[in-house]
Amino acid sequence: MPKDVFIIQNISHEKPGLLLKVLYKHNIAFQIVDLSKGDPLPLANECSAVFVFGGPQSASDADGHIPAEIDFIQEVIQNEIPFFGICLGLQLMVKATGGNIIACERKEIGWWSDEDKLFSIYHSNSYMVDDILQGINNNIPIFQLHGETVKLTPKHRLVAQSSGCENQFVRYGKNAYGIQGHLELTEEMLKSWILIDKDLKKKDIDYIMITYEAIKREYNEAGTRLFWNFLKLRL
């Protein structure tokens, strides 16, 4: 029996966004598990691929659903099932594979740093460019919403970095990836986050939306291409 892609949400409003467009376009079966609503985690052997999205929790939490989620991610990665974590999902992946979670020197919130530089990720020419970045321009604009970052081990590979929290896009093993920022946002999601998140409420809301409109085409193309590159690992 064909296996489904599983989408794990740690909080209801951190949705798959642009990923859904890719799944529908390519007729890929999927299931959504919302841990904040008490949904049970699937068995690893039920999954053709796993996405884990963000949330307000910390990967260092010793209570709630986080310990069980880390155990699940470990099993997924050990069985070489393609894994993709976003924001908290990256941090859970790193924690599950021997790395550590540490506080950022400064939170990264929105599109712009405190120095008014657009958040972006890029691969250095000193790195071999990972296949997951095939067809994606260097220096991708990305939305940030995190106060913690990851400390890697020698077994982790840095796929892309940024000028702020350096460890932005990480690979572990054959096909486990995690990205710190958000490339899944739709306009609807962005507007809802602005109403919910206390750190975003402190920002210039008009500036957030103006920036989104200015970079929307490039951002959407990068996000959808990245998700499709990853989903091809299932084949």
C-alpha positions in Angstrom: 0.0 0.0 0.0 1.4 3.5 -0.9 2.6 5.5 2.1 1.5 9.1 2.7 3.5 12.3 3.3 2.9 13.3 7.0 2.8 16.9 8.0 3.3 17.5 11.7 2.1 20.8 13.2 3.3 21.9 16.6 0.7 24.7 16.7 -2.4 25.0 14.5 -1.5 28.4 12.9 1.9 27.2 11.7 0.5 25.5 8.6 2.1 23.9 5.5 1.3 26.9 3.4 3.1 26.7 0.0 3.8 23.0 0.6 0.2 22.3 0.0 0.4 23.8 -3.5 3.2 21.4 -4.3 1.4 18.4 -2.9 -1.8 19.1 -4.8 0.1 19.9 -8.1 1.8 16.6 -8.1 -1.1 14.6 -6.7 0.8 13.5 -3.6 -1.2 11.9 -0.8 -0.7 13.5 2.6 -2.0 13.6 6.2 -1.9 16.4 8.7 -1.2 15.7 12.4 -1.8 18.7 14.8 0.0 17.9 18.0 -1.4 21.0 19.7 -4.9 19.4 19.3 -3.8 16.1 20.7 -3.5 14.2 17.4 -1.3 11.1 17.8 2.0 10.8 15.9 2.1 8.3 13.1 4.3 5.2 13.0 7.5 6.0 11.1 6.9 3.0 8.8 3.6 4.6 7.7 5.4 7.6 6.2 6.9 8.2 2.8 8.3 11.6 4.0 7.8 13.8 7.1 7.6 17.5 7.5 7.7 19.1 10.9 6.6 22.7 11.2 7.2 25.4 13.8 5.7 26.3 17.1 6.2 28.2 20.4 7.7 25.2 22.1 11.5 24.6 22.6 13.2 21.5 21.5 14.7 21.4 25.0 11.3 21.0 26.6 11.2 18.0 28.9 7.4 17.9 29.0 4.4 18.1 26.7 4.7 16.3 23.3 8.3 17.3 22.6 10.1 14.2 24.0 7.8 11.8 22.0 8.2 14.0 18.9 12.0 13.8 19.2 11.8 10.0 19.6 9.6 9.9 16.4 12.1 12.0 14.5 15.0 9.8 15.5 13.2 6.8 14.2 12.3 8.5 10.9 15.9 9.5 10.3 17.4 6.2 11.4 15.1 4.5 8.8 16.2 7.0 6.1 12.7 8.3 5.6 13.0 11.8 4.0 12.6 14.4 6.8 12.2 18.2 6.5 12.0 20.4 9.6 11.1 24.1 9.6 12.0 26.5 12.5 11.2 24.4 15.6 11.3 21.4 13.2 15.0 22.1 12.4 15.7 22.4 16.1 14.0 19.1 16.9 16.0 17.4 14.1 19.3 18.8 15.5 18.3 17.8 19.0 17.3 14.3 17.8 20.7 13.8 16.1 23.0 14.9 18.8 23.2 18.7 18.5 22.2 21.3 21.1 19.7 24.2 21.3 21.0 27.6 22.4 19.5 31.1 22.8 20.1 33.5 19.9 22.3 36.5 20.7 19.3 38.5 19.4 15.9 37.2 18.3 15.3 37.2 14.5 11.9 38.5 13.8 10.2 39.3 10.4 11.9 40.2 7.1 14.5 42.6 8.4 17.3 42.5 10.9 17.9 45.2 13.5 20.4 46.7 11.1 17.7 46.9 8.4 19.2 44.1 6.3 16.8 41.8 4.6 17.0 38.3 6.1 18.3 35.9 3.5 20.1 32.6 3.3 23.0 31.8 0.9 25.5 29.0 0.2 29.1 29.9 0.2 31.3 29.0 -2.8 33.4 27.1 -0.4 30.6 24.5 0.0 29.5 21.9 -2.5 26.0 23.0 -3.3 23.4 20.5 -2.1 21.0 19.0 -4.7 18.1 20.3 -2.7 19.0 23.8 -3.8 18.9 22.8 -7.5 17.2 25.6 -9.6 17.1 28.0 -6.6 18.9 31.3 -6.7 21.6 32.1 -4.1 20.7 34.6 -1.4 17.0 33.7 -0.9 14.9 36.1 1.1 13.4 34.4 4.1 11.1 35.2 7.0 12.4 34.7 10.5 10.6 34.1 13.8 12.8 32.5 16.4 14.7 33.2 19.6 16.7 30.0 19.7 19.3 28.5 17.3 21.2 25.3 16.9 24.7 24.1 17.8 25.8 21.5 15.3 28.0 18.4 15.6 30.6 17.3 13.0 27.9 14.9 11.6 25.7 17.9 10.6 26.3 19.6 7.3 25.6 23.3 6.8 23.7 23.6 3.5 23.1 27.4 3.6 23.8 30.1 6.2 23.0 33.7 6.9 24.7 36.8 8.4 22.7 36.5 11.6 22.2 33.1 13.2 24.6 31.2 10.9 23.1 27.7 11.1 20.1 28.3 8.9 19.9 25.3 6.6 21.2 21.9 7.9 21.5 18.4 6.5 22.0 15.2 8.5 22.8 11.9 6.9 21.2 10.9 3.6 18.0 12.9 3.4 17.2 14.7 6.7 17.0 18.5 6.3 16.0 21.4 8.5 15.7 25.2 7.8 15.5 27.8 10.5 13.5 30.4 8.7 10.2 30.2 6.9 9.8 29.6 3.1 6.3 28.2 3.4 4.3 31.4 4.1 1.3 32.5 2.1 -0.2 35.9 2.4 -3.1 34.6 4.4 -0.7 32.9 6.9 1.5 36.0 7.2 -1.6 38.2 8.1 -2.7 35.7 10.7 0.7 35.4 12.3 0.8 39.2 12.6 -2.4 39.1 14.7 -1.2 36.2 16.9 2.5 36.6 17.6 3.6 39.1 20.3 7.0 39.8 18.7 5.5 40.5 15.3 3.0 42.9 16.9 5.9 45.1 17.9 7.0 45.4 14.3 5.8 47.9 11.6 2.9 45.8 10.2 2.7 47.9 7.0 6.4 47.4 6.4 6.1 43.6 6.8 3.3 43.4 4.2 5.0 45.9 1.8 8.2 43.8 1.9 6.2 40.6 1.3 4.6 42.1 -1.8 8.0 43.2 -3.1 9.6 39.8 -2.8 6.6 37.6 -3.2 7.4 36.2 -6.6 11.0 35.3 -5.8 10.0 34.0 -2.3 7.2 31.7 -3.6 9.3 30.3 -6.4 12.1 29.4 -4.0 9.7 27.9 -1.5 7.8 25.7 -3.9 11.0 24.6 -5.8 12.6 23.7 -2.5 9.7 21.6 -1.4 9.5 19.8 -4.7 13.3 19.1 -4.7 12.8 17.5 -1.3 9.7 15.5 -2.2 11.6 14.0 -5.1 13.8 12.2 -2.5 10.8 9.8 -2.0 11.1 8.5 -5.5 
